[in-house]
Amino acid sequence: MEYDTPHGRYTAKVEANGRIVIPAVVREALGLRAGDEITLLIDGDDLVLRSRRAAVRRVRERLAAIRAPESSGTEVDEFLSDRAGYWESAMAEDGPPVRVDLPSVLQKLRRPS
């Protein structure tokens, strides 16, 4: 095996049955334990091994990047802000709201008029 740095380049051999032993220093750096799942990505001629934790983090980062910024003024943001203001004023005037059966209310709203 070849070790450049703790976060560098490592080599391993593919055994006859297809197994690859991930060096201990790499497993430790990625926090991998026996039984953990990893993702194998083929990128051109490269094989990238990614821990499940890293894969989840990347998905969260991508979702955060496409989520509308709070200051964007989207219709949903405006609606939620309006509803929050409505409920605050309604509670100040009338006290806490009455309990309702939300599934039945939603069912009624979904029915065509």
N, C-alpha and C positions, 0 to 999 in steps of 0.2 A: 504494500500500500504506500501511497505517496501523500504526505501531509505538508501543505504549504503553511497554513495558519489555522487557528481554531475555527475561523469563518471563511476558509479558503477552499482550495480544490483538493479532492480526495479521489482515489481510484480504488476499485474493487473488481474482482473477477466474477463473471457469470458462471455458476457451476453447471454441470451437465443437466441437472434437473430444472435449470432456470432460476435458481435462487441466487440472490445477491445479499451479502452480509453488509449492512450499513455500519461503518466504523463507530465505535463507542463514542468518540469525541463528537461525531455528527449527531448521534442519537441524543447525547447530553445537551448539545447546543440547541436542538429542536424540541427538547423535552419529550422525546419519544420513549415509550415503554413497550414491553412485549404485549402484543395484542392490539396496539394502536393502529388506526387506519391511516394510510397515506394516499395521496393522489399522485398518479403517474401521468405526466403530460408529455406529449410528443410535440416538440417545437422544431420543425424542420428536421435536421439530423440530430437534434439534442433530445435527451430524456431528462425531464425535470421531475424531481421528487418533492412533493410539498406536503407538509404535515396538515392534518385536518384542521387544526387551530389556525394555521396560516391561510388555508383555503377559505374558512369562514370569515376571517378578518378581511380578506380581499373582497369577498362578496359584500360584506357590510360597507367597506369603503366605496365600492362601486355604486351601491344603493344610495349611500349618503351623497355621492356626487350628482346623482340624477334627481334626488329629492329637491323639490322647490325650496329655495331659500325663504326664511320666515318673512323677510321684507319684500317678497315678490308681489304681494297683493293679489294672489290668485283668488278665484271665486270661492274656493273651499275655505281658504284662510279668512276671507271676509265674512262668509257665512258663519263659521265657527266663532269668530269674534262677535258678530251680531247676536248669536244665540247666547253666548256667555254674558253679554250685557243684558239681554232680555231676562235671563234667569236670575241674575244678580238683582235687577230691579223688581222682578216678581217676588223674589224671596223677601226683599226689604218691605214690600207692601203687604203681601199676603202670608208670609211665613213659609215654611218648607213646602215643597210641592206634594201633592197627593200621589200615593203609589198607584201606578197603572200597570196593566199587563202588557208589557212592551211587545212581545211576539204578536198578540192579537191586534195591537195598534198598527204594527208594521204590515200585518196581513191585510188589514183594511186599506192601508195606503197603497198597497200593491194592486188591489182590485181595480179594474178599469171602471170609470164612472159611467 
